Amino acid sequence: MSGLLGIQMLLLMWGCACFWSITAGALIISEDNDVSKGMGNQANSRQKRSTSESTVEVHSVMVECTVTSRFAHTVMTSTALNKANSSQEIFFEVELPKTAFITNFSMEIEGKVYVGEVKEKEKAKKQYEKAVSTGQTAGLVKASGRKMEKFSVHVNIAAESNVTFILTYEELLQRKLGHYEILTRVKPNTVIQQFQILTNIYEPQGLSYVDAKATFLSNELLPLVEKTVTDKKAHISFSPTPEQQRKCPGCDGTLIEGDFIIEYDVKRDKRLGEIQIVNGYFVHFFAPPDLHRVPKNVVFIIDRSGSMYGNKIKQTREAMLAILQDLHQEDYFAVILFDNVVNCWKESLTKATKENVAEAMEYVKGIRDEGTTNINSAMLRGINMLVQDRQDNHLPEKSMDMIILLTDGMPNDGESNIQKIQQNVREAMGGNMTLFCLGFGNDVDYNFLDVMSKENKGLARRIFEASDAALQLQGFYDEVSSPLLLEVDLKYPDNQVDSLTTRHFNQLFNGSEIVVAGRLMDNDLDNFLVEVFGQGFEEDFSVEGQATVSDWDVLYPDEEYIFGDFTERLWAYLTIQQLLEKSKSGEPDEKANATAKALDMSLQYNFVTPLTSMVVTKPETEDATASPLIADKLTEEQRQQAEKAQIMGTSYLSQMTPMRSYLSQLTPMSSSGIPTYFVDGDPHFMIELPNRNDALCFNINDTPGTIFNLVRDSISGILVNGQIIGDKKIPPDGKINTYFWKFGIIHQIFGVKLEITTQEILVLQDGKQVKLLWTDMASLKGDNVDLLVTKDGKLTVTLKDSVKFIILLHKVWKKHPYHRDYLGIYTVDTHLLSPSVHGLLGQFYHGIDFEVTNLHPGEDPEKPDATMFVKGQEINVTRGWQRDFRRNWKGENVPCWFVHNNGLGLIDGVEADYIVSDLFTAV
């Protein structure tokens, strides 16, 4: 339901995220008329339906966010009208922040309202499976990008009728780096009759500043942002008229495309913090002003194994150079690199003087990838270094000990049992230091890192493979680089409160905030004494005071306050989040109890959490019986598994006939579900993804004679390089075509080396050389490698228990004025290679996550363009065709998404990163 098969995308509105981190909700309404048409017809039909004669009109869109003492309540409402004289499907698709809880979803159709019901996930799943088994349509939430999740529903609407969709979700804002952020991303793609973004912020603590901005605001649109700020309230609205939205008078194009951002913070003049009490529940916000930072002793443990090849290691170096420069002079630090061996910059922590930091930066510049992954030894080395320095009184007494681990893979050297590694780390740390784990990419076991960090006072964070990975690393470090207090305890009268959320915190970082909520046992607040203790830099922190109750009628006399139970819902949200965390670690009984309590509260407060689902029963029509929609919530582990399994975005090609018919005719070497990767043509790279019914392709253009690394797997010892050759002379069109004419294949473990050219095939092993000719039919069998040359110009290289290569020789007429003979190489059984495999082709052997949207006509009417989201960035792609020569020498057309500019944005780094000096040399 991505809008690519004849679906007209009439509205894409990323709704009010109402929380700090930069994520957002999304709303799509569209129609589906002819999803079974071919690709060329799709582009044409889309172009036709994008005119003003569209049969679906989005009448209104409103995103209203109410923030009350950091608790955000967002309602997204949209009304669409079927203007046709016959019934048709209307789609409603929503992307919302992964940390928010859906609390309501409803549809109003012809005066009747259909409301969602929150159920236990297993019960909802059975209802869903029953609907699917009977052929009814149903939907499940899927991960969408880094920080969103998506669910969608489609309903049949009668002629000249309308439908209103209402989605509500709630979330506690997190303060990071000194502010809260509310982000609304707008991409309506068309003019909306009634369009409004409305945000109201109520903060009894007092607002210190409020800022509203947008990436699309021109001088003409800027005055439309209305902002009214008083001491304790802010009102921000943005309501452009249809004419103000238009790119030009009378056209459908809209100027409203980009991010609408609100940042704010509150006043912090009380060391005790702020306490709100409403309707029998209290919430305590604690972030005292004017605290001195506590010095830190940080050990950076960096994975440099073979899987960090290419862009990952480059971005790690870039981030570490910036992080080292940000160290304070009173900090101590160490740098440890590991693959299958562990190397330390120095054998103890070093004070962060300018000279020491400069020396460490030179060391970091030399980080190179190699070897396997021994996480256990690296962690124990870093922990022992901190322990020894503490015993030797080498570190300041009042300072914070922390370890930051960065890895992109699973432990596969030394101790590889993750439970044993967690136990070793837990026992070695002894509760005396904090562990932060950064998981780089999708091959890492995030749950392993998440549990290990939480068992040691820290947290884990996923770092996504993208062009901004270095910024992600730096951003995380900025959050934890300035501790203000350690071992913070917040105490309340035992006889007056119960059901408290967590009230002990291992640290308070600069720019963050501690939040505790609970239930009052009575309304006697005369002796509601609050105490806070913590370990500070110069002296221990201690403060106590009497809680006071804010009178909301006095604070906001002109407001008809409709969100009066926010303290209770905030308490429930926070409690559920913490129970879900407890359910991941600890004793089995403790985990089971936490899970059961979280489920009960999710059902009680109508929250869609990882334990519940919201079921919406769609209305019956003449053509279909009532069927359910299920709105789910994914855990981070489920999101990662979904991404690894390449679930995201599969629906947009599920009915593409050309690709389906092509896949059904493939030879056994590329049977359904087994991907094939090849280079053939000018030189043309293709990544076939049968599990997604799709393929990606790109060209690499460089000067003749250039040698590229295609496959590199340091663990299995396999290396494949290829050299290109150009046309004999410049053709009339001035464009010199280049092709691969020579390949070098090495299996280092077996000691096998192959040199394959357009003239001959050389096999070198144990000092012996065998030469085969393309003109001969030959078979060479060995203990570790088999070669088969057939008369149709095909060489099959089968490496024992590993990947298979098929090299094709393309013969060109000898008297052709321009072209030369060239080679193509196809790889199969790539799943037998290690996760560290890389290269221009190898980097894709274990999958690639991408989404394609916004299909629109391109320069060639038969080749529509689209927008692809891959590796954290948006790139323009074209739907085209590539020749596949495996079945016959003439080749067959294979549909694929073509990535321009030498694969820029799809490949890690740039094509120059893969150039090598010799046919048998690694990068």
HUSULWO-V770510 format. One record per backbone hydrogen bond with DSSP energy under -0.5 kcal/mol. NH is the residue of the N-H (numbers start at 0). CO is the residue of the C=O. Records with the same first field share a line. If there is no record, write none. Layout:
# HUSULWO-V770510
NH->CO, CO
This chain:
# HUSULWO-V770510
5->3
7->5, 30
8->6
9->7, 28
10->28
11->186
12->26
13->11, 184
14->12
16->182
18->180
22->20
24->14
25->94
26->12
27->92
28->10
29->90
30->7
31->88
32->5
36->33
41->37
42->38
43->39
44->40
45->41
46->42
47->43
48->44
49->45
50->47
53->50
56->80
57->55
58->56, 78
59->78
60->193
61->76
62->195
63->61, 74
64->62, 197
65->72
66->64, 199
67->65, 70
68->66, 201
70->67
71->69, 170
72->65
73->168
74->63
75->166
76->61, 74
77->164
78->59
79->162
80->56
81->160
82->54, 80
83->54
87->156
89->154
90->29
91->152
92->27
93->150
94->25
95->148
97->146
99->96
100->169
101->99, 607
102->167
103->167
105->165
106->113
107->163
108->106, 111
109->161
111->108
113->106
114->112
115->104
116->614
118->612
120->610
123->119
124->120
125->121
126->122
127->123
128->124
129->125
130->126
131->127
132->128
133->129
134->131
135->130
141->149
143->147
147->143
148->95
149->141
150->93
152->91
154->89
156->87, 154
159->81, 83
160->157
162->79
163->107
164->77
165->105
166->75
167->103
168->73
169->100
170->71
172->69, 170
175->173, 178
177->510
178->175
179->263
181->261
182->180
183->259
184->13, 182
185->183, 257
186->11
187->255
192->57
193->58
195->60
196->237
197->62
198->235
199->64
200->233
201->66
202->200, 231
205->202
206->230
207->264
208->264
210->262
212->260
214->258
216->213
217->215
221->217
222->218
223->220
224->221
225->223, 236
226->224
227->234
229->232
233->200
234->227
235->198
236->225
237->196
238->223
244->240
245->241
246->252
250->247
254->244
256->254
257->185
259->183
260->212, 258
261->181
262->210
263->179
264->208
266->205
272->269
273->284
275->282
277->280
280->277
281->517
282->275
283->515
284->273, 282
285->283, 513
286->284
293->482
296->399
297->295, 331
298->401
299->297, 333
300->298, 403
301->299, 335
302->405
303->337
305->370
307->304
308->305
311->308
312->307
313->309
314->310
315->311
316->312
317->313
318->314
319->315
320->316
321->317
322->318
323->319
324->320
325->321, 322
326->323
330->327
331->295
332->349
333->297
335->299
336->342
337->301
338->340
342->336
344->334
349->332
351->330
352->350
356->352
357->353
358->354
359->355
360->356
361->357
362->358
363->359
364->360
365->361, 362
366->363
369->303
373->338, 371
374->372
375->414
377->373
378->374
379->375
380->376
381->377
382->378
383->379
384->380
385->381
386->382
387->383
388->384
389->385
390->386
391->387
392->389
393->388
394->388
398->396
399->294
401->296, 399
402->433
403->298
404->402, 435
405->300
406->437
411->372
412->372
415->413
417->415
420->416
421->417
422->418
423->419
424->420
425->421
426->422
427->423
428->424
429->425
431->428
433->400
434->455
435->402
436->458
437->404
438->436, 460
439->406, 437
440->438, 462
445->443
448->444
449->445
450->446
451->447
452->448
453->449
454->450
455->452
456->453
457->452
460->436
462->438
463->461
465->463
466->870
468->465
471->467
472->468
473->469
474->470
475->471
476->472
477->473
478->474
479->475, 476
480->476
483->507
484->507
485->534
486->505
487->504
488->532
489->502
490->530
492->528
495->492
496->492
497->518
500->516
504->487
507->484
509->481
511->508
513->285
515->283
517->281
518->497
519->279
520->495
521->495
524->522
527->524
528->526
529->544
530->490
531->542
532->488
533->540
534->485
535->533
540->533
542->531
544->529
546->527
551->549
553->550
554->550
555->551
556->553
558->555
560->558
565->562
568->564
569->565
570->566
571->567
572->568
573->569
574->570
575->571
576->572
577->573
578->574
579->575
580->576
581->577
582->578
583->580
584->581
590->586
591->587
592->588
593->589
594->590
595->591
596->592
597->593
598->594
599->595
600->596
601->597
602->598
603->599
604->600
605->602
606->601
607->101
608->606
611->608
612->118
613->630
614->116, 612
615->613, 628
616->614
617->615, 626
620->623
628->615
629->138
630->613, 628
631->629
638->634
639->635
640->636
641->637
642->638
643->639
644->640
645->642
646->641
649->646
651->648
652->649
653->650
655->652
656->654
659->655
660->656
661->657
662->658
663->659
664->660, 661
665->662
669->666
670->667
673->670
674->672
676->826
677->685
678->824
679->683
681->679
682->680
684->682, 697
685->677
686->695
687->675, 685
688->693
691->688
692->689
693->688
695->686
696->896
697->684
698->898
699->682
701->699
704->723
705->702
706->915
707->721
708->913
709->707, 719
710->719
711->837
712->717
716->712
717->712
718->745
719->710
720->743
721->707
722->741
723->705
724->738
726->736
727->817
733->730
735->733
736->734
738->724
739->822
740->722
741->722
742->755
743->720
744->753
745->718
746->751
747->716
750->746
751->746
752->763
753->744
754->761
755->742
756->754, 759
757->740
760->771
761->754
762->769
763->752
764->767
765->750
767->764
769->762
771->760
773->758
775->772
777->775, 788
779->786
781->784
785->797
786->779
787->795
788->777
789->787, 793
792->789
793->789
794->806
795->787
796->794, 804
797->785, 795
798->796, 802
799->783
801->798
803->827
804->796
805->825
806->794
807->805, 823
808->792
809->807, 821
810->808
815->812
821->809
822->739
823->807
824->678
825->805
826->676
827->803
831->828
832->829
836->833
837->711
839->708
840->709
841->709
842->838
843->840
844->841
846->843
850->868
852->866
855->864
857->859
859->862
860->858
862->859
864->855
865->876
866->852
867->874
868->850
869->867, 872
870->848
872->869
874->867
876->865
877->897
878->863
879->877, 895
881->893
883->891
884->882
890->887
891->883
893->881
895->879
896->694
897->877, 895
898->696
899->875, 897
902->898
903->899, 900
904->906
905->902
906->902
912->909
913->910
914->911
915->706
920->917
